[in-house]
Amino acid sequence: MLAGLLFAMCGHVYGQDSCDCPSINECSDCEDGLTTLTLKYLGNQTTAVTFRIDDQQVTVFDGVVDPGDTIVINGSSSNGKFVGNKLTIRENDVVKTAFNVSCEQPIYLKSVVADFIVIGGRSKGGGEICCDPATVERIPPAFSHCPPDTELDLPEGTCSAVINWVEPTASDNCEVLSFTSSHQSGETFSSGTTEVVYTAIDKFGTSSMCAFNVILNEKIAPSFQDCPPDIIATVDQTCEAQVTWQPPVASDNCDVASLVSSHEPGQPFPQGVTDVTYTATDPSGNTATCQFTIMVLDESPPVFEICLSDISVSTGTRAEAKATWSAPTASDPCSEVILESTHEPGDYFPIGSTDVTYTATDDSGNTANCTFKVKISYDEVDFNFTRILTPDGDGHNDKWILLNIDKHPENRVTIVDRWGSVIFTGSGYDNENIVWKGLNASGAVAPTGTYFYTVTVRVASGMVQKRGFIELIRSR
């Protein structure tokens, strides 16, 4: 049964030259299965050979083929496709090969199956099949006489010029399918740099380009209107400031190609000074700048967590005393804080009241003070003695004991009777070696009676006196 068409090759057939493949406009990838194939028999037998080709349902070709003959086989299904995924070729009833026709393993033009070469075919959803991309010619078109760059200084007051050049040509070892250019010789070009591109594409989609620049220079730089003045802002709780301004406007005698800025209105700025720069550039590369500064201040002073209360210290005979404390601390949410003080813990302070001040300074120079007083006073001169002396040798009140007199080693004690006569005087009274035992000035026993004392002690650079009376009682 002859299910295909048998005819002798006539006219052009595909050879081994890759230029024989169809162009990108004439073929497409295999889709949805093959519907037809054209095969050329490459056998060199001297006699005719019988071939049978089956899909997976029926015989699609059965006949005698001579060397060089071409056969066309078509799908047998109702939708035009071959049934199943395979075609099987038998030569004189002997299986020669089986090959895929499902597009999952696409068959290409120039593919060899058994003693046949594929010279045509079509898929259900694609169209005419292509050559294997790996075998298609990939030599790009070649350009001749690609023009060099053209550079021209424009006359003052002009922004464009007509530019002419000799147009290039392109050739290809197969065929140039497309030849296009972005600009034409004789066009009017604006100032700046314009790239002119010629593109040549061969029949297989391989392309090459010829590119050169038209450079028209004009010397007048852009200018700015209403460049913003310097701006002063204050930090918010984030230690930054949201700063906005009206962007400046740039103009040029020809055109402003670009306007860029280092910062945008409304963005946050850190504490300190930030330069904001706008740069305008025209097509010839001339530039102009608008620059202003944004100064963000921190106007809030540091905060002391705890400021100390006044400190009181007493001393004996010295004119000064050491005072200690735990230094206060201060902080600022937006910067480091430097803490200085007029005095340090452990310093000696004179008698009286002294202000101690801690000063906290942040990076912006804002300050806060913590002040407290250190008060130095003398111990109260209090000797805490008994007012009765009974020098009878029983071990009780036999000597006039002045408690705490050891705190004042530089002292003088004087005792007089009720007539004002001095009966005892002593310096460096110490309750042991120098002490009144109830004797008069001549060393005799003083009679019972009231006696008056004066105790003088040195405190710092001055003298303090204590006066009073004491009762001397003698047993009969």
C-alpha positions in Angstrom: 0.0 0.0 0.0 1.3 3.4 -0.9 0.3 5.8 1.9 2.8 8.5 0.9 3.9 10.3 -2.2 6.8 9.1 -4.2 8.5 11.5 -6.5 12.0 12.2 -7.9 14.0 15.0 -6.5 13.9 18.1 -8.7 15.0 21.6 -8.1 16.9 22.7 -4.9 17.4 20.3 -2.1 19.3 20.9 1.2 23.0 20.0 1.0 25.7 20.0 3.7 26.2 23.8 3.4 24.6 25.2 6.5 23.4 28.2 4.5 20.9 25.8 3.0 18.9 25.8 6.3 15.7 27.9 6.2 15.9 31.4 7.8 14.5 32.3 11.1 11.4 33.7 9.3 10.8 30.4 7.5 10.8 27.8 10.2 9.7 27.3 13.8 10.3 24.9 16.7 8.5 21.6 16.6 5.2 21.8 18.6 2.4 19.3 19.3 3.9 16.5 17.1 4.8 16.1 13.5 2.2 16.0 10.7 4.5 15.5 7.6 8.1 14.7 6.7 10.0 14.9 3.4 12.9 12.4 3.2 15.6 12.0 0.6 17.0 8.5 0.0 20.8 8.5 0.2 21.4 4.8 -0.7 23.7 3.8 -3.4 22.2 0.5 -4.4 22.0 -0.3 -8.1 18.6 -1.7 -7.8 15.5 -0.4 -6.3 14.7 -1.0 -2.7 11.3 -1.5 -1.1 10.7 0.6 2.0 7.8 0.5 4.5 7.3 3.2 7.1 4.8 2.7 9.9 3.6 4.9 12.7 2.2 3.2 15.7 -1.1 2.4 14.0 -0.8 2.1 10.2 1.6 2.1 7.4 2.2 5.6 6.1 4.5 4.7 3.2 5.2 1.5 1.3 7.0 1.5 -2.0 10.1 1.1 -4.1 12.7 3.9 -3.7 15.7 4.5 -6.0 18.8 6.4 -4.9 18.2 10.1 -4.8 14.4 9.8 -4.7 12.4 12.0 -2.3 9.3 10.8 -0.5 6.7 12.7 1.5 4.9 11.0 4.3 1.9 12.3 6.2 0.3 11.6 9.5 -2.6 9.1 9.6 -4.6 10.4 12.5 -7.8 12.5 12.1 -5.9 15.6 13.4 -3.2 15.1 10.8 -0.4 13.9 13.2 1.4 10.6 13.1 -0.1 8.1 15.6 2.1 7.5 18.6 5.6 8.8 19.2 7.6 6.7 16.8 8.0 6.0 13.1 9.6 2.7 12.1 11.5 2.3 8.8 11.8 -1.2 7.3 14.0 -2.1 4.3 12.8 -5.2 2.5 10.8 -6.1 5.6 13.9 -5.7 7.9 13.7 -2.9 10.6 16.3 -0.3 9.9 15.5 2.3 12.6 12.8 3.9 14.7 12.8 7.7 15.4 10.7 10.1 17.5 8.0 12.3 15.9 6.5 13.7 19.2 8.6 16.9 19.5 9.9 15.7 22.9 13.0 14.6 21.0 12.7 17.0 18.1 13.8 15.9 14.6 15.5 18.6 12.6 16.1 19.3 8.9 19.3 17.5 7.8 18.8 14.8 10.4 19.8 11.4 9.0 17.5 8.4 9.8 18.6 5.1 8.4 19.6 5.9 4.8 17.4 9.0 4.6 18.0 12.7 5.3 15.2 14.9 6.4 14.8 17.8 3.9 11.3 19.0 5.0 8.7 18.7 7.6 5.9 20.4 9.6 4.6 20.2 13.1 1.0 20.5 14.2 1.3 23.6 16.3 4.5 25.1 15.0 5.0 25.1 11.2 8.0 24.2 9.0 10.7 22.5 11.1 14.2 24.0 11.4 17.7 22.8 11.3 19.4 21.7 14.5 20.5 25.0 16.2 23.9 23.5 16.9 24.5 23.0 13.2 23.2 26.4 11.9 25.8 28.8 10.5 26.8 31.4 13.1 29.1 33.7 11.3 27.7 37.2 11.8 27.4 39.7 9.0 30.5 41.9 8.3 30.4 45.6 8.1 32.5 47.7 5.6 33.5 51.3 6.1 32.0 51.8 9.6 32.3 55.6 10.1 34.5 57.0 12.8 33.2 59.3 15.6 32.2 62.7 14.5 32.9 65.6 16.9 32.0 69.3 16.3 32.0 72.4 18.4 28.7 74.2 18.0 28.6 77.9 17.3 27.6 80.0 20.3 23.8 80.2 20.6 23.1 77.0 18.7 22.1 73.6 20.1 22.0 71.4 17.0 23.6 70.7 13.6 23.0 68.6 10.5 25.6 65.7 10.3 26.4 63.7 7.2 28.5 60.5 6.8 29.1 57.8 4.2 26.8 55.0 5.3 28.4 51.6 5.9 27.5 48.3 4.1 27.1 44.8 5.4 27.6 41.4 3.8 27.2 37.8 5.0 28.5 34.4 3.9 24.9 33.3 3.6 22.4 36.2 3.4 21.7 39.5 5.2 18.1 39.4 6.2 17.9 42.8 7.9 19.9 46.0 7.8 18.7 48.9 10.0 20.1 52.1 11.6 19.1 54.2 14.5 19.8 57.4 12.6 20.3 58.5 9.0 23.0 60.6 7.4 21.8 64.1 7.0 19.7 64.2 10.2 19.8 67.1 12.7 21.5 66.1 15.9 21.2 67.9 19.3 24.1 68.9 21.5 25.8 66.2 23.5 26.8 62.7 22.5 24.5 60.6 20.3 25.3 57.0 19.4 24.5 55.9 15.9 24.0 52.2 15.5 23.7 50.1 12.3 22.5 46.6 12.8 22.8 43.7 10.3 21.1 40.4 10.9 21.6 37.3 8.8 18.9 34.8 7.9 19.7 32.7 11.0 19.3 35.6 13.4 23.1 36.2 14.0 23.7 39.9 14.2 26.5 42.4 14.2 26.7 46.2 14.7 28.5 49.2 13.5 28.4 52.0 16.1 29.9 55.4 16.2 29.2 58.7 18.1 28.1 62.1 17.0 29.5 64.5 19.6 28.3 68.1 19.4 29.9 70.4 22.0 28.4 73.6 23.4 30.2 75.6 26.0 27.5 77.3 28.1 27.0 75.5 31.5 23.5 75.2 33.1 22.5 77.6 35.8 20.4 77.3 39.0 17.5 79.4 40.2 16.5 79.7 43.8 19.3 77.7 45.4 18.1 77.1 49.0 19.9 79.0 51.8 21.5 77.2 54.7 19.0 75.5 57.0 19.2 75.1 60.8 17.0 72.4 62.5 16.7 70.8 65.9 16.9 67.1 66.6 13.7 65.2 67.6 13.3 62.2 69.9 15.2 60.1 67.3 18.2 62.4 67.6 17.7 63.3 63.9 15.7 66.0 62.1 13.3 65.7 59.2 14.3 68.6 57.0 12.5 69.7 53.9 13.1 72.5 51.3 12.0 73.5 47.9 14.3 71.9 45.3 16.2 74.4 43.1 15.4 74.6 39.3 18.2 74.3 36.7 18.1 75.6 33.2 20.4 75.5 30.2 20.5 77.4 26.9 20.0 73.9 25.2 18.8 71.3 27.6 19.5 69.9 31.1 20.4 66.2 30.6 20.5 65.3 34.2 19.8 66.8 37.7 21.0 64.8 40.6 21.1 65.6 44.3 23.0 64.2 47.3 19.9 64.3 49.5 16.2 64.6 49.1 13.7 66.9 50.9 12.0 65.2 53.9 14.8 62.7 54.6 16.2 62.5 58.2 19.5 64.3 58.9 21.9 63.5 61.7 23.1 65.9 64.3 25.9 68.1 62.9 26.5 69.8 59.6 25.6 68.1 56.3 26.3 69.5 52.8 23.5 69.1 50.3 24.6 69.4 46.6 22.5 69.5 43.4 24.4 69.0 40.2 23.0 69.9 36.8 24.7 68.5 33.7 23.9 69.4 30.1 24.3 67.1 27.1 27.8 68.4 26.4 28.9 67.6 29.9 29.0 71.1 31.2 28.0 71.2 34.9 26.7 73.6 37.6 26.2 73.0 41.3 23.9 74.4 43.9 25.1 73.7 47.5 23.8 74.5 50.9 24.3 73.2 54.4 21.9 71.7 56.9 22.9 72.2 60.5 21.1 70.0 63.0 21.4 71.1 66.6 20.8 69.3 69.8 19.4 72.0 72.1 18.5 69.8 75.0 21.0 69.7 77.9 22.2 66.5 79.5 20.2 65.2 82.5 21.7 64.3 85.9 20.1 61.1 87.2 20.6 62.1 90.9 22.1 65.3 92.2 23.7 64.8 95.7 22.3 66.4 98.9 24.6 68.6 101.0 27.3 66.8 103.0 28.2 67.7 106.6 31.6 66.8 108.1 32.9 67.7 111.6 36.6 68.0 112.6 38.5 68.3 115.8 41.4 70.8 115.9 42.2 70.8 112.1 41.1 73.7 110.0 40.0 71.3 107.2 38.5 67.9 106.7 38.2 65.2 104.0 34.8 64.7 102.4 33.8 61.8 100.2 30.8 61.0 98.1 29.7 59.0 95.0 30.0 61.1 91.9 26.7 61.8 90.2 26.1 60.6 86.6 24.6 62.5 83.6 23.4 61.3 80.2 22.2 62.7 76.9 20.2 60.6 74.4 21.9 62.1 71.4 25.5 62.4 72.2 28.4 61.6 74.6 28.6 63.6 77.8 31.7 65.1 79.3 31.5 65.4 83.1 33.7 68.0 84.9 33.7 69.0 88.6 35.1 71.7 90.8 36.1 69.1 93.4 36.7 65.4 93.6 35.6 62.9 96.3 38.4 62.6 98.9 39.3 66.3 98.6 40.0 68.3 101.8 37.6 71.2 102.5 38.1 74.2 104.9 35.9 75.1 107.8 32.7 76.5 106.6 30.5 75.8 103.5 31.9 75.1 100.0 29.9 74.7 96.8 30.8 71.6 94.8 29.5 71.8 91.2 29.4 69.0 88.5 29.0 70.3 84.9 27.8 67.9 82.2 28.5 69.0 78.6 27.1 67.3 75.5 28.6 67.4 72.0 26.6 70.4 71.1 27.9 72.4 74.1 24.7 72.2 76.1 25.4 72.1 79.8 23.7 71.1 83.0 24.9 71.6 86.6 24.6 69.6 89.7 25.6 71.7 92.8 25.7 70.7 96.5 27.4 72.0 99.6 30.2 70.5 101.7 29.9 71.9 105.2 32.9 71.5 107.5 32.4 72.4 111.2 34.4 71.9 114.4 33.5 69.2 116.9 31.6 70.7 119.8 34.1 71.4 122.7 32.5 69.2 125.3 34.6 67.7 128.1 31.7 65.9 129.9 33.2 66.1 133.5 31.7 65.7 136.9 31.1 68.8 139.0 32.0 67.1 142.3 35.5 66.4 143.5 36.1 64.2 146.6 39.8 63.7 146.9 39.7 61.3 149.9 41.8 58.5 148.3 38.9 56.0 147.8 39.5 56.0 144.0 36.3 57.8 143.1 36.5 61.5 142.1 39.9 61.8 143.6 41.0 63.7 140.4 39.2 66.2 138.2 38.8 64.2 135.0 38.0 66.1 131.8 36.7 63.6 129.3 37.6 64.3 125.6 40.4 66.7 126.6 42.7 64.4 124.6 41.0 65.8 121.5 42.5 69.1 122.4 46.1 68.5 123.5 46.9 72.2 123.2 45.0 73.4 126.3 45.3 75.4 129.5 43.2 74.7 132.7 42.9 77.3 135.4 41.0 76.9 138.8 40.3 79.8 141.2 38.6 80.0 144.5 35.6 82.2 145.3 37.9 85.1 146.0 39.5 84.8 142.6 42.8 83.4 143.8 44.4 80.9 141.4 44.9 77.6 143.1 45.7 75.5 140.0 47.0 76.1 136.5 48.3 73.7 134.0 49.0 73.4 130.3 48.5 70.2 128.4 46.0 68.9 130.9 45.8 65.1 130.3 44.0 63.6 133.3 47.1 61.7 134.3 50.4 63.7 134.6 48.8 67.1 134.5 45.6 66.9 136.6 44.0 68.8 139.5 43.8 66.7 142.7 42.1 69.2 145.0 45.3 70.9 146.1 45.9 74.7 146.2 48.8 76.6 144.6 51.2 75.7 147.4 50.4 72.0 147.3 48.2 71.9 150.4 44.8 70.4 150.6 42.2 72.9 149.4 39.2 73.3 151.8 35.7 72.3 150.9 34.0 74.9 148.8 33.0 76.1 145.4 35.7 76.6 142.8 35.6 78.1 139.4 37.4 76.7 136.3 38.5 78.1 132.9 39.4 75.6 130.2 41.0 77.1 127.1 41.7 74.9 124.1 43.1 75.7 120.6 40.7 74.9 117.7 42.3 75.5 114.3 43.8 79.0 114.5 41.6 80.2 117.3 41.1 79.6 121.0 37.9 78.4 122.7 37.1 78.8 126.4 34.8 76.9 128.6 33.9 78.3 132.1 32.1 76.8 135.0 32.2 75.7 138.7 33.0 72.6 140.6 32.2 71.6 144.2 35.2 70.2 146.2 34.0 68.1 149.3 36.3 66.8 151.9 35.3 64.3 154.5 35.8 65.4 158.2 
